[in-house]
Amino acid sequence: MEILLSIALLILVLVIIFKDTIREYVNDNILNDESNDESSGDCIGQWNGGWTNCSKTCGGGIQQRVYLVTSNKIGDGEDCPHENGYTELRQCNEQECVDDNNCQGEWGNWEPCSVECGDGTMKRTFSVTRAKTGNGVECPHANDEEETEICVETVCDPCVGSWSAYGACSPDCGDGTQTRIFEVTDVGEEGGQACEANDGDEQERACNNRVCDDCTGSWGEWSSCSGNCGTTGTRTRTYTISNQGDPQGEPCESETGTQQSEECTNSACVTCTWPQVIDPVRNVCVAAPDIPDGTVGTHSRCITDSDCMLGRCAGPTGDPGCYGRYKCTGNPLPPGCGNNNSASGCVGRSRC
């Protein structure tokens, strides 16, 4: 503090000693000359370029600046805030002075590798043990700055797995697919080589089986036409599957046991000559059976009533009519029936 006061007093003494010289210089070179005929004007002045350098680098020093009036006021003009040559002082670099010491620090030990196998990283940290003082040299690294390096440990165990064999082609015939499954037997270590697929993953591929078998079957022979000869009837046939084939093959046109029917016409009845008579179902001539009637000594040669009624039967004498099976009975006799010994007999079904 005593030094500051001494400097301030020295500056003040210099200003007092050279006061007249400073004023004369300002009047001769800076202030307006006497030829200025303005009646009034404000004082004009400024600081001479700012503060000077601090007188000390540490421990407290002094800076100063000087105010210069470049134009005095005229008449009733405003005064400048300071007189010409006014010097202003201020303190600077008040920090305590210390010796010039360099920064000191060092790297710590490397930390363990970040992985137990494979490639990893490890790091170490720089610690500043003493900061620089004064104009000392800074440390090459900041406090807590980290440095990282790659570290290589043992090779990590890889994942182990394999694909199963492809399964059966589905479906059994035609274009299909086969599937196989990946199974992981050992997951290995983290960082090791991965398996080519995850456990349980599936793969498919196309497969071509044999051509699918179609269903095979056929219709049976038509049955005989129903009814007697010379009439219209129906006939049927049945479908039978001989090979069901594959589900993917073509189906049969019908199911086993399916029946078809259609209308049919029986052949014209054949003409038979005694002692043969017609079998109307088979439409063939057969030997006429002997059927005693118990009354008349002649035998019927008609097999069915319809043949008798149609006059298809011949008696022993060649007369058309029915013999032996029926006899006119009753009293009186039915219309058209003569006596038993009459040649006319009973009309239609029997002769007596």
FIKOL-239010 format. One record per atom (N, C-alpha, C, CB): x, y, z. Coordinates in steps of 0.05 Angstrom, whole numbers, plus 5000, padded with zeros to 4 digits. Last residue first. Glycine has a CB too. Layout:
<rs>
XYZ
...
</rs>
This chain:
<rs>
272824453584
271824223599
272023973582
268824263607
278024923587
276124773571
275324533587
277424683544
279025583614
279225283615
277325173594
278425173643
279026133605
281126023621
281325723618
280826093650
275226233556
277426403567
279526243581
276426603587
269525853570
270726063554
273126193570
268626283546
269325163576
269025423590
270725633576
269925403619
266824773519
268224813544
267725093557
271224783540
265424553470
266024833472
267424903498
263424993471
264324023470
266924093458
267524393463
266924033429
261723753531
261523923507
264323983496
259924173514
261723493577
262623343554
262523503528
261023093551
259823843613
262523753616
263623613592
262823583640
256124363578
256424133596
259224033595
254323913589
258825033572
257024823566
257224593585
257524723537
259125703589
260225443596
258125223589
261125433626
256926193582
258926113563
260125843569
261126313562
255826343651
255226393623
257626313605
254726693619
256325763695
256926043688
256426093658
259826123695
250725323706
253525363698
253925663692
254225193674
246025403763
246725343735
249725403729
244925513716
251025053788
248425003777
246625243782
247124743789
257924883782
255825053791
253224983776
256425343786
263824913739
262124793760
259924983767
263824723785
268524783692
266124933697
264424783718
264524993672
275324753710
272824613702
270424783710
272624323716
282224803696
279724913707
277324773695
279625223700
286124473675
286624623699
284024723712
288524853695
284424203626
285024053650
285224223676
287523923647
286624653577
285624393584
286324313612
286624183564
284925193536
286225103561
284924843570
286025323584
286225273465
284725293490
286225183513
282125143487
285925013399
286925213418
285125213443
287025493406
286924343382
285024563386
286224763405
282324463396
290223913380
291024153365
289124383368
291324083337
288923513412
287723493385
288623733368
284723483386
291223653460
292223423445
291323403417
291523173460
291524393456
290824133468
291923903451
287824113471
295824943465
294424763447
293824493461
296124713422
296025623487
296325343493
294725173473
295425273522
295026143481
297626053471
298025753476
299726213485
290726463495
290326263475
292926153464
288626363453
291026813537
291826923511
291526713489
294627023512
289726483579
287826693571
288426803544
287726913592
294326173582
291726053576
289726253566
290625913601
298026563596
298326423571
295726293562
300526213572
296026703646
296126903625
296426773598
298327103629
296726253677
294026333670
294026523647
292726463694
302025813654
300926053668
298226113659
302826293664
302325333625
303825373650
302625603666
306825423645
298224863592
298825153597
300125173624
296225333596
296424363584
299024423573
299824713576
299124343543
292723923624
293324193615
296124213605
292924393639
290023303598
291823453616
292323733605
294523313619
283922913601
286023063587
287623223606
284623253565
279822673628
282222513623
284322653606
281422263609
277123053680
277323003651
279922853645
277123263635
278223023735
275522983724
275622903695
274023243727
283523103751
281822943768
279022893757
281523063795
287323373724
285223533735
283223373752
283723673713
294523323726
291823193724
289723373737
291922923738
299023613687
297623673713
294923543711
297423983718
305323593659
302723453660
301523503687
303023153655
308724153627
308323963649
305523833648
308724103676
311924213565
309524273581
309224063603
307024273563
318724423558
316724203557
314324263575
318123943566
319525103532
320224893551
318024673549
320325003580
322325633496
320425413497
321325193516
320025303469
323426283526
324426043512
322125833514
327025943526
323426753559
322626763530
323926533515
323527023518
323926773612
326326723597
325926743567
327526463604
318526893621
320627043635
323227023619
321026943664
315426533592
315326813585
317526983598
312626933591
316525953563
317226073590
317426373585
320025953602
311725623523
313525843527
314025893557
312526093514
311724903511
310325153517
312425363523
308325113541
311424313471
313024513485
311224763489
315624583470
309323883440
308623903469
310424093484
308823633482
307124483407
306524253426
308224013420
303624183424
311625013397
309924793385
309624563404
311124693358
312025723409
312725443416
310725243403
312825403446
314926323391
312526143387
313425863391
311326183358
317426833436
317826623416
315226463413
320226443423
316027533443
315727253453
316127053430
313027213468
321028023433
318327913426
318327613435
317827933395
324928263489
324628153462
321828043458
326727933457
323528853528
324028573525
323528473497
322228413545
326729463533
324529323520
325229033517
323729453493
328229923588
329029723567
326529593557
331029513579
330930483623
328630343612
329630153590
326530543601
335930433674
334830543650
332530373640
337030573628
340230593729
337930443718
337030583692
335630413738
345930503770
344630643749
342330473738
346630723726
348530523837
347030383815
345930583795
344830213827
354330473876
352430653863
351130503840
353830913853
358230143895
355430073902
353430253889
355030083932
363130643903
362530353902
359630303911
364530183919
361631263871
362431103894
361730813890
361131213920
364331563810
362231493828
363331323851
359931343814
368831693782
366431833775
364131773794
365631763747
374531793826
372831633809
370231783803
372231353821
379232353826
377232173838
375732013817
375232343855
386132403815
383532453804
381532263817
383432423773
390132483876
389632393848
386732463840
390132103846
390832593928
391432813910
390832743881
394332903913
389732113954
387832333958
388332563938
388132443986
390831573906
391831763926
389831993930
394531883918
386530983898
388531173890
389431353913
387531343867
382730573903
381930843912
383931053903
381730843942
381030113855
383430233868
382730523876
385930233849
375929943841
378029743843
380529853857
378729633816
369330073854
372030193854
374029973859
372230413876
363629963814
365529843833
368229973831
365729533828
356630063802
359430163800
361130043822
359530483802
351729663769
352929753794
355829833789
352829533816
345529723731
348329633733
349529773757
349929713707
338929503709
340729653726
343629543723
339929623756
332829603671
335229443677
337129613693
336529343651
325729543663
328129693670
330429493675
327629863696
320929453609
321829423637
324229603643
322529133644
315629263566
317729463573
318329443602
316729763566
314828603534
313928823550
316229023555
312828723578
316628153508
314628323494
313728553510
312328163486
317227743566
317827803538
315627973526
318227543522
316328083629
316327863611
316927943583
313527723611
320828443675
318328383661
318628153642
317428633645
327328763664
325228653681
322728613665
324628843705
333028543630
330728733630
328528603647
329828793601
338828373668
336728303649
334428503652
335728013653
343828893680
342228663688
340228603666
340728713715
350029073650
347229123654
345728873662
345929253629
356228983686
354428923664
351529003671
354628623656
359029543724
358629263717
356729233693
357429123741
363630083714
360829993717
360629703709
359030163699
369730193752
368230143728
365330063734
369629923710
375830533773
373430383778
371830343752
371630523799
381030873806
380130713784
377730553792
382430533773
384131493823
382231283830
381331133805
379731413845
391031583807
388231653805
386531423815
387531733776
397031703843
395231503830
392431613830
395431233845
401732213830
399532123846
397831923830
397832353856
408532063815
405932173805
403632053821
405532113775
413132123871
411931993848
409332123840
411331693855
415432783891
414932503895
413832373869
412932453918
419933273897
418033173878
417732873882
418933233849
420833833941
421333553934
419133453915
421533373960
423934423965
421934293949
422734003943
421534453922
425334554034
426134534007
424034383991
428934384004
426134944094
424534784076
425834774048
421634894074
428334984161
428935034133
427134844116
431934984127
427535294225
426835094205
427635184178
423835034206
430435364291
429835464264
429335244245
432135644254
432035124339
429235094331
428535214304
427535214351
436835604352
435735344360
432835334353
436235304390
438935974293
438035954321
436835674327
435936174327
444835874253
441935914256
441335884286
440335694240
450235844255
449135944230
446035994232
449735754207
452736094318
451735884301
450436004276
449735704316
458236564326
455436484329
454836244311
453536714322
464336544361
462936534335
460136424339
464536364315
464136924424
465036704406
463436714380
464636444420
461637304454
463937394438
465037174419
466137484456
460036854504
459437114492
461937214478
458437314514
461036154486
461536394503
460736644488
464436404513
456235624471
458835754470
459035984490
459535844443
451635314468
451335594461
454035744460
449535734482
451134694440
452834844459
452735144451
455834744459
447234514405
448134334426
449834474447
449634094414
441734724371
444134824383
444834634406
443735114394
438934494311
439134444340
441834544350
438734134346
434334624260
437034674270
436934634301
438034954263
430634164219
430734344242
433634374252
428834234265
427434114154
429434024173
429634244195
432133974159
422433884108
423234064129
425433944146
420834144147
420033884041
421333744063
422333944083
423633554053
414133894000
416334024014
417433834035
415434294026
411733713933
411533753962
413833903973
411133483976
408133493877
410033683887
409533733917
409833953871
406332783883
406133043872
408233223883
403433163876
405232453947
405732443918
405332733908
403732253904
404832554001
406132303993
406732293963
404532074001
406133284007
404633034011
406132794000
401933043999
412233184038
409433214043
408233384021
408833334071
417632754050
416432954032
413432954037
417032884002
420432704116
419032594092
417832814076
416932394101
425933154133
423832964138
422532864113
421633104155
433033194131
430433274120
428333064126
430633334090
436733154192
436133064165
433333164157
436232754164
438433784226
437533504225
437133414196
434833474241
444234184231
441634134220
440933844221
441534244191
447634384293
447534254266
444634224258
448833974268
452434734335
449734634328
449834514300
447734864329
455835144379
455934894365
453034804360
457534674381
459335764385
456835614387
457035364370
454435794377
466235764410
464135824390
461535674397
464935754362
469736074463
468635824452
466335894434
467635644475
474436594446
471936514458
470936254446
469836734456
481436584456
479236564436
476736464450
480036384412
483937014508
483736764495
481336764476
483436534515
484337724493
484537504511
484337234495
482237514532
486938334478
486138074466
486537854486
487738024439
485339024480
486638794493
485438534481
486138804524
486639684460
485339434454
486839204468
485239374423
486240254505
487640074486
486139824482
490540014496
485440934525
484340664520
486040514500
481440694510
485941404577
487241294553
486241014550
490341314555
482941994606
483141704603
484441634577
480341584604
484142504655
484042434626
484542124624
486142594609
484742674707
482542474701
482242414671
479942574712
487643284686
487043104708
484642934701
486543264734
490643284620
488843394641
488343184662
486143484628
497543224603
494743124602
493243254625
494742814605
502343474610
501643404583
498843304580
503543184573
501844054655
502243764651
501343694622
500543604672
505244694641
502844524646
503544234642
500544614627
510645004675
509644864651
507244684659
511844684639
510245644711
511045364707
509645234683
510445204732
509546164727
509946114699
510945834693
511946314687
505645974781
507146184767
507146134738
510046204778
505045264782
504945524795
506545724780
505945514825
501244684764
503444864759
502945124775
503844934729
499044184812
498544374790
500944564787
495944534795
500743534825
501243804833
500843984809
504143844845
498343074805
499043074833
499743354843
501442884838
493542884762
495343104767
495843114797
494043384757
492942254730
492442404755
494542634758
492442224780
489841904678
492042084686
491242244710
492842264662
487941204676
487241484681
489641654689
485041504702
486640684627
488040794651
487541094652
491240734649
483340104601
483840384602
485440444628
481240544602
481839624549
482639684576
483439974577
484939494586
477439194510
478839444515
479639464544
477139694506
477538594469
476338784488
477939044490
476038654516
476637994435
477738264434
476138444453
477738374406
476537364474
476137534450
477337804453
473237554443
474337354542
475437224518
474837404494
474236944514
472737704580
474337484589
475437324566
472537304606
473338424572
472138164566
473937944576
471638134535
476238874587
473338884590
471938614584
472239094571
482138774627
480738764601
477738744605
481838534583
483339194685
483038934672
481638964645
481538734690
487039824676
484839664688
484639394673
482139824686
493740014686
491639934668
489539764682
492839764644
495240524735
495440254724
493140194705
495540044747
495741234717
495241014735
495640744721
492441024746
500641714698
498541524690
498241314712
499241394663
501842344733
502642084723
500241924715
504441934743
504643014746
502542814745
503542554733
500142914729
505843704757
506743434760
504343244760
508443404787
507744334729
505644144736
506843864739
503244144716
513144734755
511844584734
509644404746
513844424718
513145374787
513545084789
511944944767
512544984817
515245964807
514645844781
515245544784
516245974758
512346194869
514646114853
513645984827
516345914869
507546754871
508546484878
510946414860
506246264874
504047314895
506247214879
507146944889
508547424880
496947364895
499447324910
501647214891
499047124934
493747854854
494147584864
496847554877
493847374841
493048354831
493148344860
493648064871
490548444871
493348624780
494948394787
495348374817
497748404774
491949334799
491949104780
493748884791
492749194752
488449954814
490149734821
489849494801
489549634850
488650584780
487150354790
489150124796
484950254771
488051304767
489551074775
487650844784
491551144798
487951844722
486351654738
488051404742
483651584723
489652524713
490652244713
488952084732
493652234721
488453074671
487552924695
488452634692
484452944699
489653374627
491853254641
491053104666
493853464649
484353824635
486353724617
488753624633
487253944597
479353584681
481153794670
483153664651
482653934693
473253244663
475853264677
477453484665
477352984675
468653324635
468453194661
471053204677
467652904657
468353994607
469153714605
469053594633
472053694593
462554434609
465354364616
465854074611
465854424646
458554704556
458854514578
461854464582
457454244572
458355424539
458455134533
458954964558
460555084513
457955974539
456355824559
456355524554
453455924558
464256064513
461856194523
460556034544
459956254501
466855434499
466655714490
464055824501
466755734458
471454954527
468755054522
468855344513
466955024546
476954704490
475754824513
472954924506
477455054524
478654104463
477454354456
476054464480
475454324432
481353674485
482053754457
480854014448
481253534438
484053474543
481953654532
482953744505
481453904551
485352824565
486353054550
483953204539
488152964526
486952424620
484752554605
485852794591
482352624623
490651824625
490652124627
488452224609
493452244618
491251244668
490551364642
490151664646
487951224630
494750684698
493750954697
492951034669
495951154707
495650164747
495150244719
494050524719
493150044704
499849824792
498250064786
498050084756
499550314798
499349184830
500749384815
498849614809
501849274788
500048604867
498748864866
500449074852
498248964894
502248094863
502648244887
501448514888
505448254893
504548084794
503247964817
503748134841
504147674821
506848414757
505448174747
503948034769
507447984734
506149134759
507148884770
505548654758
506948884801
503749554731
506549594739
507749334751
506749814760
500149404672
500349394701
503349414709
499049134712
500049894619
500649624629
500949634659
503249514617
494750404620
497550314615
497850024626
499550494629
488350454589
490050404612
492850324604
488850194631
487050914534
486550704552
488650674574
486250444538
488051374500
488751104491
488350884511
491451094483
486951844538
489051814518
489751524513
491551964528
480152044538
482451904551
484451834530
481451644565
478052704516
478052414516
480352304531
477952304487
473853294501
476253164512
475852864511
476753254540
471053934494
471453674482
473953554492
471453684451
465954374517
468654274520
468853994508
469554274550
461354694472
462054514494
464954434493
460254264493
460655404456
461255124448
462054954471
463355114426
459256064427
459255864449
459755584438
456455874464
460556394384
459956524409
459856324432
457256664406
465956324338
463456214349
462956344376
463555904351
470456484312
468556694319
465956594330
468056874296
476956334314
474356214316
472356424327
474355964335
481856574318
480256654295
477456534296
481556574269
484656354358
483056594365
481256684342
484856824373
483755624353
485255884352
483356114356
486855914325
482155094398
481455254375
482955524376
478355304373
487254694425
484854854427
484455014402
485055034451
492254464406
489754304407
487254484407
489654124431
496754784406
496454574386
493654444385
498454364391
496655174447
497955234421
497155034399
500955234424
493854944490
492855194478
493955244451
493555434496
497054494500
494254464492
493254714479
492554394516
501754744514
501754564491
498854534481
502954294498
500255014560
501155174537
501055004512
504055274542
499054584594
496954774586
497754924561
496254964610
504054354599
501854194587
499654384578
500653994607
506854764625
507754664598
505454514584
510254484601
504054804672
504155034653
504854944626
505955244663
505154294695
502454384690
502354604669
501154484716
509654044711
509354094682
506554194675
509953834667
508854014766
511254144756
510854214727
513753954758
504053734772
504254014781
506554154769
504554024813
505453234750
503353394737
503553684746
500553274744
509353074785
510053124757
507953294743
510452854743
506253014832
508453214831
509153274803
510953114847
503052584817
501852844823
503953074822
500552844850
506752174812
505352264788
504152544793
503052064781
508352134865
510352204844
508952314820
512051954837
503751984891
504952244897
506852324876
506252234925
503151474868
501051674863
502151954869
498651624881
507651214888
507351254859
505351474853
506450994845
506451214942
508851344932
508651404903
511351174938
501850904945
501751194953
504151344942
501651224983
504050414930
501950554914
501850844920
499250414918
507450304972
508550344945
506550484927
509250074932
503950235014
505750465015
506950524987
508050415035
501749765000
500050005000
501750255000
498150005024
</rs>
